[in-house]
């Protein structure tokens, strides 16, 4: 249930999902973080190099019947909290409804079908399945993901999605009102239909490979990079392709993604970038693990850079997870240790409300 992309219409493991035909459940993840980074004391923030923040994730699920469910994901987060916030101005708390949708699902031996309509996270990429701090073994997120002016936004779009699986093959197709590179509210101007989708194949238990794509207009007339004299936004699409892989065996879990993005322009050169990362987690004992992620980004309009993150995780009980990590960023924009970050994070997950009916 915690993943924000392919959330099943069934409830999380528990009596509500296993025995009841209907009911309501609210799952919650609360995260608190402390950060030290030289970026916080340079423009545009110009503050102290140390700060703290929090994130609250709410996952309400109302199971109407065996096949029908209403579900969602709501986030409230302080700024700065994500590492990307360290280089943007502004403080405060932002709240986003990341998902809210009506879902119909059917399952049978060797296959499944799920249809969702409402506000949905993009079907592109794989990381959003692990966006929740209790699922992400690291503290930072891969470079392609963020809120605004990133090629893959955490914010959902209005539309519909069909997911299916047959044997070792899984597929998904999505049609929404805007691009993952620039999500638009249903009340906003410059909404244009966008397609996204992907497929995967489980080679053997624990090893899956997949691919995904999206295509459609992405600009709006108030976008920072929509310049006077540019062609109408509806004629300028963004196109993305991505590859992903997951492998798990014994104490090891490994994830990797590679993505290429093209944002079309007429007035200025078309913008292109590609990015990728690989991460691994090793369970050291029932309570301890170590994780690492290395990633890069390259583009034709700004200097690229790479990042390396190391994290040690400790689970004091089944509800909490403590992480300590250090990230190094290297590239023309970072002098010495300017882009480095030391971070502490405490994650608490619980289910405060659960009401089931037969």
Secondary structure, 3 states (H helix, E strand, C coil): CCCCCCCCCCCCCCHHHHHCCEEEEEEEEEEEEEEEEHHHHCCCCCCCCEEEEEEEEEEEEEECCCCEEEEEEEEEEEECCCHHHHHCCCCEEEEEEEEEEEEEEEEECCEEEEEEEEEECCCCCCHHHHCCCCCCCCCCCCCCEECCCCCEECCCEEEEEEEEEECCEEEEEEEECCECCECCCCCCCCCCCEEEEEEEEEEECCEEEEEEEEEEECCCCCCCCCCCCCCCHHHCEEEEEEEEEEEEECCEEEEEEEEEEEECCCCCCCEEEEEEEEEEEEECCCCEEEEEEEEEEEECCCCCEEEEEEEEEECCCCCEEEEEEEEEEEECCECCCCCCEEEEEEEEEEEEEEEEEC
